[in-house]
């Protein structure tokens, strides 16, 4: 009877743990990142035992641990899909900013107005009002170009600020992962505490994968090492040590931006092909291309218009004056303050106040250079890139949703299954309690024999 009593007691203990685990699963049905727990149940067997007839009997059941359900491949697919989607959405966000910088000040429209004012002045070159209108139109072109340059400055500043913050976030996540590695090394495997640490580990890896593509390796305790970027990656998290991620922007060298990982005394550049890091690098590149395009158009416009204006003559006989002045960058544009309405060079040299032959050069240059079309081309190209990224993002969102469903199916909590387990373990608990009662009643009956 002592065997029956111990067997029943082992069942009560084991199924109490199983019921607690099912309850934990049900309570965390809606908890993000929670993986279902199951109890490992094993028979307690002995080499020999006592039973009627001399046959050996076991000693009941043992709850060997709280096991966390996992699917390595589904988790990796989920992180990979998130990495791809993050890069695309990040790039799309910066392409949208670039598009607003290109189109927000309507450079093309201001250039069209400028040539329209030139044509109007050509019909009545001595008109003070039309000359003032011409100068105002030139000022509008300069203001639009300068405002566009300022808008690109703001895009660059925002990229730098977000990239610096992203690098700091990644560094912080690495430090957190090292602490989790330490906890996993100290915690007994197959316990609730170990399962919680593994959930936290995977949650951090998911956050990291949204920032950069990862290379991960796990040891027998669940501790992880992480490298960032393509190929073998830049070493980032070791078992007991995390490196520092930094952002580097070299605006004096073509606007190059990059991310680096400290490796003790040296730095390793991250070749990010996914995540927000890749999106930031690509966004900076697209901003640089668009800005260079605007500056090229502005420089071409300024050079050709100034050359024509210098070759003409104003109402007061002045000549050889530039209409526009530019600063260190071609987008730092303004109207030459020395050019008043009387100094607008509408006439050819010696042509007199009624001559407008010099203005014909503006129309010819417009037709040959296609300034407005070039600006429109920049805007259209950026819009096409943005549309492409948005289309890709839609597909990647669907892929990520599928990966998330696959992972949830493999490791998530299913209430129907938990309800079945709840009833099954409850019945087993009650049956084990009944076995204890039977053993006690039998022993009492034996003791009552006189």
C-alpha positions in Angstrom: 0.0 0.0 0.0 2.9 2.3 0.5 3.7 2.0 -3.2 0.1 3.0 -4.1 0.3 5.9 -1.7 3.6 7.2 -3.2 2.3 6.7 -6.7 -0.8 8.7 -6.0 1.2 11.4 -4.3 3.6 11.7 -7.3 0.5 12.0 -9.6 -0.9 14.8 -7.4 2.4 16.7 -7.5 2.9 16.2 -11.2 -0.6 17.1 -12.3 -0.7 20.1 -10.0 2.3 21.4 -11.9 0.6 20.5 -15.2 -2.5 22.4 -14.2 -0.5 25.4 -13.1 1.3 25.4 -16.5 -2.0 25.2 -18.4 -3.3 28.1 -16.3 -0.2 30.1 -17.2 -0.8 29.4 -20.9 -4.4 30.5 -20.7 -3.6 33.7 -18.7 -1.0 34.7 -21.4 -3.0 34.0 -24.5 -2.8 37.6 -25.5 0.7 38.3 -24.3 3.0 39.3 -27.2 6.1 37.1 -27.5 4.8 34.4 -25.1 5.6 30.8 -26.1 3.4 28.0 -24.9 4.7 25.9 -22.0 4.2 22.2 -21.5 5.1 19.9 -18.6 7.4 17.0 -19.3 5.9 13.9 -17.6 7.9 10.7 -17.2 7.3 7.5 -15.4 9.4 6.9 -12.2 10.6 3.4 -12.8 12.8 1.1 -10.6 14.8 -2.0 -11.3 12.7 -4.0 -8.9 9.6 -3.3 -6.8 7.0 -5.0 -4.7 3.6 -6.1 -5.9 1.3 -9.0 -5.6 2.8 -12.0 -7.3 6.3 -10.6 -7.1 6.0 -8.5 -10.2 8.0 -5.2 -10.2 6.0 -2.0 -10.1 6.9 1.6 -10.9 6.8 4.5 -8.5 4.5 6.8 -10.3 5.0 9.9 -12.4 7.5 12.8 -12.4 7.2 16.3 -13.7 10.6 16.6 -15.3 10.4 20.3 -16.1 8.5 23.1 -17.7 9.3 23.0 -21.4 8.9 26.0 -23.7 7.6 25.2 -27.2 9.8 26.6 -30.0 10.4 26.4 -33.7 13.8 27.5 -34.8 13.0 27.7 -38.5 9.7 29.6 -38.0 11.4 32.1 -35.7 14.2 32.6 -38.1 11.7 33.1 -41.0 9.8 35.6 -38.9 12.9 37.6 -38.2 14.0 37.5 -41.8 10.6 38.7 -43.0 10.7 41.5 -40.4 14.2 42.6 -41.5 13.1 42.9 -45.2 10.0 44.8 -44.4 11.7 47.2 -42.0 14.3 48.1 -44.7 11.6 48.7 -47.3 9.3 50.8 -45.1 12.3 52.8 -43.8 13.5 53.5 -47.3 10.0 54.4 -48.4 9.7 56.9 -45.5 12.9 58.7 -46.6 11.9 58.6 -50.2 8.7 60.4 -49.2 10.7 63.0 -47.4 12.9 63.5 -50.4 9.9 63.8 -52.6 8.4 66.5 -50.4 11.8 68.4 -50.5 11.9 68.2 -54.3 8.3 69.2 -54.9 7.5 71.3 -51.9 8.8 74.6 -53.3 7.7 74.1 -56.9 11.1 75.0 -58.5 9.7 74.0 -61.9 6.8 76.4 -61.6 8.9 79.2 -60.4 11.3 78.7 -63.4 8.3 78.7 -65.7 7.1 82.0 -64.2 10.5 83.5 -64.6 10.6 82.7 -68.4 7.0 84.0 -68.6 8.1 87.3 -67.1 11.0 87.4 -69.5 8.7 87.0 -72.5 6.3 89.7 -71.1 9.2 92.1 -70.7 10.4 91.4 -74.2 7.1 92.8 -75.5 7.6 96.1 -73.6 11.3 96.3 -72.5 11.1 99.9 -71.2 8.2 99.1 -68.7 9.3 99.7 -65.2 6.4 97.5 -63.9 7.4 94.6 -66.1 11.0 94.9 -65.1 10.0 94.8 -61.5 7.9 91.7 -62.2 10.9 90.1 -63.9 13.1 90.7 -60.9 10.4 89.4 -58.6 10.1 86.2 -60.7 13.9 85.9 -60.5 13.7 86.3 -56.7 11.0 83.6 -56.6 13.3 81.2 -58.4 16.1 81.9 -56.0 13.9 81.5 -53.0 12.5 78.2 -54.3 15.9 76.8 -55.0 17.3 78.0 -51.6 14.3 76.6 -49.7 14.8 73.3 -51.4 18.4 73.3 -50.3 17.3 74.0 -46.7 14.7 71.2 -47.0 17.5 68.8 -48.0 19.6 70.1 -45.1 16.7 69.2 -42.8 16.4 65.7 -44.3 20.1 65.1 -43.7 19.7 66.4 -40.1 16.8 64.1 -39.5 18.6 61.1 -41.0 21.6 61.8 -38.7 19.4 62.1 -35.7 17.4 59.0 -36.3 20.5 57.0 -37.3 22.3 58.1 -34.1 19.2 57.0 -32.0 18.9 53.7 -33.9 22.6 52.9 -33.2 22.1 53.7 -29.5 19.0 51.5 -29.4 20.9 48.6 -31.0 23.7 49.1 -28.5 21.2 49.0 -25.6 19.5 45.8 -27.0 22.9 44.2 -27.2 23.6 45.0 -23.5 20.2 43.5 -22.6 20.9 40.4 -24.5 24.2 39.9 -22.6 22.3 40.1 -19.3 19.8 37.5 -20.6 22.7 35.2 -21.6 24.1 35.6 -18.1 20.7 34.7 -16.7 20.3 31.6 -18.9 23.7 30.4 -17.8 22.7 30.7 -14.1 19.1 29.4 -14.4 18.2 25.7 -14.3 17.1 24.5 -17.7 13.5 23.5 -18.3 12.0 25.7 -15.6 9.5 28.5 -15.8 12.3 31.0 -15.2 14.3 29.7 -18.1 11.3 29.8 -20.3 10.7 33.5 -19.4 14.3 34.3 -20.2 14.0 32.6 -23.6 10.9 34.6 -24.4 12.8 37.8 -23.5 15.7 36.7 -25.7 13.5 36.1 -28.7 11.7 39.4 -28.2 15.1 41.3 -28.2 16.2 39.4 -31.3 12.9 40.4 -33.0 13.7 44.1 -32.2 17.2 43.7 -33.4 16.1 42.1 -36.7 13.9 45.2 -37.4 17.1 47.3 -37.1 19.6 45.1 -39.0 20.0 41.7 -40.6 21.4 39.2 -38.0 23.6 36.1 -37.9 22.8 34.2 -34.7 24.3 31.1 -33.0 22.7 29.4 -29.9 24.5 27.2 -27.4 23.0 24.3 -25.4 21.7 26.8 -22.7 19.9 29.0 -25.2 22.5 31.7 -25.0 23.1 33.5 -28.3 25.8 35.3 -30.1 24.9 37.9 -32.8 26.7 39.4 -35.8 25.3 42.2 -37.8 25.1 42.6 -41.6 25.8 40.5 -44.7 28.3 37.6 -45.0 29.7 36.5 -41.6 28.6 39.9 -40.2 30.3 42.3 -37.8 30.6 40.7 -34.4 28.2 42.4 -32.0 27.0 40.2 -29.1 29.2 37.5 -27.6 28.1 35.3 -24.7 29.3 37.7 -22.0 30.1 40.8 -23.9 28.3 43.3 -26.2 30.0 45.8 -28.5 29.0 49.4 -29.3 27.3 50.4 -32.5 28.0 53.9 -33.8 26.9 56.1 -36.8 29.3 57.9 -39.0 28.2 60.6 -41.5 30.9 62.2 -43.7 29.1 65.1 -45.3 32.4 66.5 -46.7 32.9 63.3 -48.7 29.9 63.0 -50.9 27.5 62.5 -48.1 28.7 59.0 -47.2 26.9 57.5 -44.1 27.7 54.2 -42.4 27.3 52.2 -39.2 30.2 50.6 -37.3 30.7 48.1 -34.5 33.5 48.6 -32.0 35.7 45.5 -31.7 37.8 46.4 -28.7 40.4 48.7 -30.2 39.1 48.7 -33.7 35.9 49.3 -35.7 34.1 47.0 -38.2 31.8 48.6 -40.7 28.3 46.9 -40.8 27.3 45.9 -44.3 23.6 46.1 -43.6 21.4 44.6 -46.2 18.2 44.7 -44.2 16.4 46.5 -41.4 16.3 50.2 -40.5 20.1 50.5 -40.8 19.9 49.6 -44.5 16.9 51.8 -45.0 18.7 54.8 -43.4 21.8 54.2 -45.6 19.6 53.9 -48.7 17.6 57.0 -47.7 20.8 59.0 -47.3 21.9 57.9 -50.8 18.6 58.8 -52.4 18.7 62.2 -50.7 22.2 62.8 -51.9 21.3 61.8 -55.5 18.2 64.1 -55.5 20.1 67.0 -53.9 22.9 66.6 -56.4 20.3 66.7 -59.2 18.8 69.9 -57.9 22.2 71.5 -57.5 23.2 70.5 -61.0 20.1 72.0 -62.4 20.5 75.2 -60.3 24.1 75.5 -61.3 23.3 75.1 -65.0 20.4 77.5 -64.8 22.5 80.1 -62.9 25.5 79.8 -65.2 23.5 80.1 -68.4 21.2 82.9 -67.3 24.1 84.9 -65.9 26.1 84.5 -69.1 23.1 85.9 -71.1 22.5 88.7 -68.7 26.2 89.8 -68.7 26.1 90.1 -72.4 23.2 92.6 -72.4 22.6 96.1 -71.4 20.2 97.8 -69.0 18.1 101.0 -69.4 20.9 102.9 -67.7 23.5 101.4 -70.0 24.9 99.1 -67.4 26.3 95.7 -68.5 28.4 92.7 -67.4 26.2 92.1 -64.3 25.2 88.6 -63.1 21.5 88.3 -62.4 22.0 85.6 -59.7 24.7 85.0 -57.1 25.3 81.6 -55.6 27.0 80.6 -52.3 29.1 77.6 -51.5 26.3 75.3 -52.8 24.4 76.0 -56.0 21.2 76.0 -54.0 22.4 79.0 -51.9 20.9 81.2 -54.6 19.9 84.8 -54.5 19.3 87.7 -56.9 22.3 90.0 -57.3 21.4 93.0 -55.1 23.2 95.3 -57.7 20.6 94.5 -60.3 17.8 97.0 -60.1 14.9 97.2 -62.5 16.9 99.8 -64.5 19.9 97.4 -64.8 17.9 94.4 -66.1 19.8 93.6 -69.3 17.0 93.3 -71.7 18.7 95.0 -74.6 21.8 94.0 -76.6 24.8 96.1 -76.2 24.0 99.6 -77.7 20.4 98.5 -78.5 18.7 101.2 -76.5 15.6 101.2 -74.2 13.2 99.7 -76.8 15.5 96.8 -77.6 14.8 93.3 -76.2 17.2 91.2 -78.3 19.1 90.0 -75.2 15.9 88.5 -73.7 15.6 86.2 -76.7 18.6 84.4 -75.4 16.6 83.4 -72.3 13.9 81.7 -74.4 16.5 79.9 -76.5 18.3 78.7 -73.4 15.1 77.5 -71.9 14.3 75.4 -75.0 17.8 74.0 -75.3 18.3 73.2 -71.6 14.9 72.0 -70.5 15.2 73.2 -66.9 11.6 72.5 -65.9 11.7 69.0 -67.5 14.8 68.2 -65.6 13.3 69.1 -62.3 10.1 67.2 -63.2 12.3 64.2 -64.1 13.9 64.2 -60.6 10.4 64.3 -59.0 9.1 61.6 -61.3 12.1 59.3 -60.7 11.8 59.7 -56.9 8.0 59.1 -57.1 8.6 55.9 -59.1 11.1 54.7 -56.5 8.6 55.4 -53.8 5.8 53.6 -55.5 8.0 50.6 -56.1 9.0 50.4 -52.4 5.4 50.7 -51.4 4.4 47.8 -53.7 7.3 45.7 -52.3 6.2 46.6 -48.8 2.7 45.3 -49.4 4.1 42.0 -50.6 6.5 41.8 -47.7 3.8 42.6 -45.2 1.9 39.6 -46.5 5.0 37.4 -46.2 5.6 38.6 -42.6 2.0 38.0 -41.7 2.3 34.4 -43.0 5.6 33.9 -41.1 3.9 35.3 -38.0 1.0 32.9 -38.4 3.3 29.9 -38.8 5.2 30.9 -35.7 2.1 31.4 -33.7 0.7 28.1 -34.8 3.9 26.3 -33.7 4.5 28.1 -30.4 1.4 30.1 -29.5 -1.4 29.3 -27.2 -4.5 27.6 -28.6 -7.4 27.9 -26.1 -9.2 24.9 -27.4 -6.1 22.7 -26.8 -5.6 24.3 -23.4 -9.2 23.6 -22.4 -8.8 19.9 -23.4 -5.5 19.7 -21.4 -7.2 21.4 -18.4 -9.9 18.8 -18.2 -7.4 15.9 -18.8 -5.0 17.0 -16.1 -7.9 17.8 -13.7 -9.2 14.3 -14.1 -5.7 12.9 -13.7 -5.3 15.0 -10.5 -8.6 13.8 -9.1 -7.8 10.2 -10.0 -4.4 10.5 -8.2 -6.1 11.9 -5.2 -8.5 9.0 -5.3 -5.6 6.6 -5.4 -4.2 8.2 -2.2 -7.6 7.8 -0.6 -7.8 4.1 -1.6 -4.3 3.5 -0.2 -5.2 5.3 3.1 -8.5 3.4 3.4 -6.8 0.1 2.8 -4.1 0.8 5.3 -6.7 1.8 7.8 -8.6 -1.4 7.2 -5.4 -3.4 7.9 -4.7 -1.5 11.1 -8.3 -2.1 12.2 -7.9 -5.9 12.0 -7.8 -7.3 15.6 
